[in-house]
C-alpha cells in the first residue's frame, strides 16, 4: 500500500513527519535517508528509523574512481545487495531472512564499520574533505542501518519509497501545481488509492468506480474494507478457450 501525505503548504519538514506519525500506537519502522527531519526517530522506541544503504553507498560511489578506500566500501555494499537480490528470488519468510543476514551480511557490515572507523581517524579534512564527509555520514547512519539485521521484513534500501515518490514528482513537473491547498490534499488521497492499486495489481479504474459507489453506504468504522488490498474485483472476465 502507498499513502501520500500533504502537510499545510506542502512543506517537507520535521513538523510534517511528526504530524503524520502522531497517531502511531504500535511499533513501527520509518525508512528514510539521513535528512535531519527524520533524526527524531533515530533513538525512538515506538517509531524506529531504518537507514538506507543505497544513500550511504551513494557518496562513496561518486568517489570510487579516484579513491581505493571508497571503491572498497562500494564493493562491500554491492555484496550485500547481491545477496538480497538472490534471496528475493526464493520463497523466504522474515525469520529465515533474518537468520541468513546474521550469518552472511552481519560480517560484511562489521568489515564496513571497521573500515569507516579507521578512515574517520586517518583522513585529513583539508586534502580529502569529500571522502571524510561520506565516512562521517555513514557512521551516523550505521546504527539505524543495523536494524535490518533484527527484522527480516526490513529492506536495506528505501528504493520502494523512492519509486512511489517518482509518480508525484513527474506529475508535479508536468502540471506545475494543483491549484489550491484543498486540491493538493484531495490529489494526495486519490494518488494513494491509484498507486496502491498498481502495487496490488488491481484494475485501477474499476477499483475507483466500485468504491465510489459503495462509500456512501459504508460506515466510517468499515472504511478499511474498501482499501485496495482487501478489494475483490466484482467483474469476472471469463476465460476463452
Helices and strands as residue ranges (DSSP letters): H 14-21, E 28-31, G 36-41, E 47-50, H 53-63, G 64-66, H 68-88, H 94-100, I 101-105, H 106-122, H 129-145, G 146-149, H 159-175, H 181-199, H 204-215, G 220-226, G 228-230
